[in-house]
Amino acid sequence: MFIQTEATPNPATLKFIPGCTVLEEGAADFPGPASAANSPLATRLFEIAEVTGVYLGADFITVTKSNGEWHHLKPMILGAIMEHFTSGRPVMLAEGASAGGHVYDADGDDGDIVAQIIELLDTKVRPAVAQDGGDIVFRSFSEGVVYVHLQGSCAGCPSSTITLKNGIENMLKHYIPEVEEVRQVS
């Protein structure tokens, strides 16, 4: 098994591409060890002391570190990923599988606006941030403000504020006049 690695805009995060499907659908974000109980792969990666976050996409794994040098951590992470996939164990336990995606209340007068926001995020933004090992999830729209949650390499990335304001916010404002601002939520 050959696992490729790619740098991300976040220096604390690396993207690992195992050359096989990681998740059949959706994505799974594990911001800490306590959240990884339903993923044997994420649990295994959190056994490496410096690992502080794991994000699973369709065909990649993003790992975030607290400290330490990548040249010391990378072999341990590669070994854990390779060991997991060659063992035949599931990436997610059935009861813990998450489809990922957007979390919001569909009720309200802004249903058409929310649908447009989600369409733009899904078609123009999510593919781009997935290339960098992350994801953006729509949370809500209220009084002109779009609330989103950043995951994977995007969470905690030094350039995420610039991306939100200069990229995503400007695009949404261009296509949807009711959008006044984009804010990140945890």
Secondary structure, 3 states (H helix, E strand, C coil): CCCEEEECCCCCEEEEECCCCCCCCCCEEECCHHHHCCCHHHHHHHCCCCEEEEEECCCCEEEEECCCCHHHHHHHHHHHHHHHHHHCCCCCCHHHCCCCCCCCCCCCCCHHHHHHHHHHHHHHHHHHHHHCCEEEEEEEEECCEEEEEEEECCCCCCCHHHHHHHHHHHHHHHHCCCCCEEEECC
